[in-house]
Amino acid sequence: MNSENPVRFAYVGCGFVGQSVHIPNFASLPDCDFQAIAEPRGDLGQSVARRYNIAKVYASHLEICADDEIEAVGVSAPYTIQARVAEDLLAAGKHVFMEKPMAVSVARAQEMVAASQRGKGRLMVGYMKRYDKGNVRLKELLDQWRASGEAGDLIYARNHGFCGADWTYGRDPNVPFETSADAAPPAPDDCPEWIHENKRNSYLSYLQQWTHNVNLLRYFLGDDGGKTFVKSVQLDCDGMTGLVVLEINGTRAIVESAGTQAHGWEEHTQVYFRGGWLKTGAPALLQKENPASLEIYRAAQGEILPQLTHEFAPPSWAFREEAKHFLSCIRSGKTFRSSAEDTLNDVQIFEEIYRYVV
């Protein structure tokens, strides 16, 4: 493509996440020529297209596959549906941005990577925490500390994700939400065959939420593929509350997971060195212009007193930053920060975690 021209873009799925996050974000970016929407609920697709002045409305993603004008496509739908949609689009040579998780089974994820490698399209998975400017800053400092040795050895990492009762807390009330009288199409069951029926719902819930947390730890600790191992799993009978111990690129990392009745969002990630730590506090998922906060602790060294400082990145929204990244990489040919090949590892990790639960 001509790197000077906007990316000719379409979106599949006009549900809550599509309307609340991705469609308005892509529609607002100058590098995006938003040409089409695909939505099986016809009235919903037409309503959203009118709101954002999108010319073409399709009933199926297969029509986007056949549209030679479209270069790139965003996808958000129920987890099992979106994997199949993305695979079709990749096979048609489209670049694809999709919501996490990439798939709910390793077998399906491997098929998606193969479809990407066979065609001309590339796949980016929407792990927006990797694009949060607060988290990007922590990664910069972490790599600096490791390279210089200024804070001693890297010894431990933890992610505390106790979430809250309302994951939509902080959503902009000024963003309208279109509805439909029609029911959404049924979702196929693509769970791994070995997972018992009574654990499938908890597996999907655990995967779709805490995949963010594992992926962020992998990003911080430099796992660029296949360097994460499951060491211990202690999850309650709900299949979600408890601890998972990982080894990520040689560092022990703990994932603390639970759902609580907190009205907001309780999540932070901390990386410890012998001589200090780095910690980010996550904002509510849908809260705009509020990147993760950053806490930096440096232990005493000789006559230098210990220091605890805080940094606050300029106002930005991780979801918008990931959309910018997707478009930029398509235009430049650079590798996505959360590529299909990389995020296949997350699906593998979660299947391995749940083998301890069954």
N, C-alpha and C positions, 0 to 999 in steps of 0.2 A: 504494500500500500504506500501511498504518498505520505511521508511522515509529517507533512505540513497541513494535511487535511484532517478535519474531525473524523473520528471513528464512526462508521455507519453501524448503528446499534439497534437492538431489539430486546424486549424483555418478555419472559414467560412467567406468568403467574401474577395475579392481582390481589393476592390475599393480604393479611395484616402486615407482614414484614415487607412485602413488595411495596405496598402503599405508604407505610410509615417511614420506610428507610430508603430502599434502593431506587425506586422509580423517581421520587423527587430529587434524590442526590444526582443520579445520572442526568436527569433532565436539566439540572442547573449548571452542568459543567460545559464550558465552551469547547472542549475537545470531543464532545459527544454529539453526534448527529442522530437523535433519537427518532427512528423511522417507524417502528412497529411494536405492537403488543400482541401476545397470544394468550388467550384466556378462554377455557371451554364454557364458562358461564357468559353467554353473549352480552347480556345487559350490563354486566360488571365491566367487561372489556371495553364496551362503548363508552361507559361513564368515565372510566379512568383516562381513556384516550382523549376524550373531549376536554377533560380538566387540564391535561398537559399538552394539548395541541399536537397529538401524535396521529399521523395520517392514516396508517394501516392497522387494521384490527383483524387478527386471525383467530380461528377457533381452536387451532392445534399448533403445536410447535413444529410439526412436520411441514406446515406451510412456510415457516421460517427457514427450515432446512432447504426448501426449494427456491427461496428468494435470493437470487444472486446479488442483490444490492446490499444485503446484510453481511457485515464482516464479523461482528461480535454480538454475543447474546448473554444477558443476565438471566438467571433462573432462581426462583424460590417457590417451593411447593412442599407438600409432605415429603419426609425424608426419603422414603422408598420411591416415590414418583420422580423426584427431581434427579435422582441418579440415572434413571432410564432416559429421561429427557436429555440430560447432559450428554449421555453416551450417543444418542442419535445426532445431536448437534455437532459433536466432535467428529463423528463419522462423515458428516456433511461438509467438514472443513471449516466450521465456525470456531472462532475463539470463544471460550465460555468462562463466565464468572458465575459461580454458584454458591449458595449458602452452605455452610457446614451442617452436618458432617458430609464428607464427600460421598459416603455410602454407609450402609449399616452392616455390611459384611465384607470381608477381605476379598471374596470371590468377585463381587460386583465392582469393588474398587479396582481390582486388577484388570477387569474388562474395560473400565473407563480409561485407565492409563494406556492400555493397548489400543483403544480407539483413538486416543490422542496421538499416539506414536505412528499409527497407520495413516492418519490424515494430515492436513495442514493446520488444524486448529490446536490451540493450547488451552489448558485448563488451569484456572486459578480458583482456589477455595477461600471463601470469605471468613478467614480468621482475623476479624477486625482488630483484635488486641495487638497483633503484630504491627499495626499501623497507627496505634495510639501514640501521640508524640511524647507522652510521659514514659511509656514503655520503650520507645525507640531511644530516648535519652538514657534510660537505665542500661540498655544493651550497650550503648557507646561507652559508658563509664565502666561497666563490667569488663568489656574487652580491653579497655585501657588498663584497668587494675591487674588483669591477668597478664598482660604483656609486660608491664613495668615491674610487677611484683611489689608495688608500693603498699599494698594492704595485706601482704602475706598470701598464704595458700587459700584457695577456694575450698570450702569444707562442707557446705550444706545449702540446700534451697528448700523453700516450702511455699505452697500456694494454699491459702485459706479461702475457700469458696462456700460460704454458708448462705449465699443468695438472699432471698427474701420472699415474702408472700406474694408480691406483685412484681413480676419481671418487667412489666411495662411502666413501672414507676418512672416519672420524669419525661414521659412522652409529650411532645409539643401538642397542646390542645388545639392549636391553630391549623394543624395539618388535617384536612378533612379525610374522612374515610368512607368510601363508597361501598355499598352492600349489594347483595343479589338475592333474588327470590329463589334462585336455583341452588340445589345442593352441589357441593364439590364432588368430583368423581372419586370413587373408592380407591384406596391405596393398596397396592399389592403387598404381600408379606415377604420381604427380602431378608429377614433375619437369618443368621447362620442356622443351619438345620439342627445343630447339636444343642442349641439353647432350648430348654424345656418351655413348654407353652406358658406356664405360670410365671416365668421370668422374662418374657419378651417385652412386656410393657415397661418394666423397671430397667431393662437393658437399654431400650430406646431412650428413656428419660435420662439415664445416667450418661449415655453416649452424647446425646444432643447438648447437654448442659456442660459437663465437665471435660468434654473434648477441647473446649477453649482453654481450660486451665493446664491440661497436659501439653497442648500445643505451645502455649506461651512459655512454659518451663523449657521445652525443647529449644525454642528460639533463643531464650536467654543463655542457655548452657551450651549452645553450639552443636546440637544434634542435627547435622545436615543429611541424615539418612541412616537408619538402622543402628543407632547408638543408644537406644533406650531399652532397658530390660526391666521387667516386672519382678520385684523381689518379695513382696508380701502384700496380701490383700486382707483387710479386716472391714467388711461391710455388713451392716445389720440385715435383718430379714427383708427390709424394704429394698435391698439391692443398691442403695444410694448413699446411706449415711455411714460415715466411717473414715478409714485411712487406707491409702494405697502408697506403698513404698516403691520408688523407682530408682534405678541407676541410670543417669542421663549423662552420656559422654564422660563417664568416670566419676560423677558426683552424685551423692545420695540426695534424692528429692522426695518430698512428702506432699501428697494431695489430701487435704482435709475437706471433706464434702458433707453437706447437710442442707436441708431446706428448713427455714425457720419462719416465724410469723412476723419478722421485722418488716416494717412498711417500706423500707428502701432496699439497698443492696450492700451486702457486707462481703467484700472480697479484697484481698491484698496478696502480693507476692514479694517474698523476701529472699535475698541471696546473701549468704554469710561468708566472709573471709576471716582469717585469724585476727586481722587488724581493722575490721569494720564491717559494715553491711550496707546494702542498697535495697530499698523497699518502695514499691509502687502501690498506691491505693486506687482501686478501680472505681470509676463513676458508675452510676446507674446506666444500664445498657442503652437506653433511648434518650439519654440526657445530652442535648446538643451543646457544642462549644465548651465542653468540660473534660479535658484530657486527664489522664491519671496523674495524681500527685506523686512527687518523688521525695523520699527521705534518704539522706546520706549521712552515715555515721562513720567517723574516723577515730580510731582509738588513740590514746596518748602515745607519743613517740618522743622519748627523751624529755626535753623541756617544753615540748609542744603539748598543750592541753587537748583533751578529747573534744571533738567538734561534732555537733549535730546540726545539720542544715536542711532546708527544704527548697526544692525548686518547683516552679509551676510553669509549664509550657504555655505558649500563647494559645488563646482560645481556638479550638478545633474540635472536630468530631471524627472519631476513628472510622466510622462507616463511610464518611465522605472521603477520608484520606485513602481508604482501600480502593474506592471507585477511581480516584485519581491515579493510583498506582496501576490499576488494571489497564486503563486507557494509555497511560504513559508507556507501559511495557509493550503493548501492542504496537504503538507507533515506533518505538526504539528497537524492538526485538530483544530487549533484556529479559532475563529470567524473572518470573514472578517470585515474590518473597514467600508465598504459600502456594507452591506449584502442586500439580497432581502427584508427581513422583515423591515429593516431600510428605504430603499429607496422607498418602497411602499408609505411612508409618503409624499415624494416629489410629486408623481403623484396626491395624494389626495389634496395636497396644491394647485397645479396648476389648477386642475378642479375647486376648490373653488374660486381661483383668477378670473378665466374666467367667473364664474357665474355673476360677477359684470360687465363684459364687454358686454355680450350678450344683 
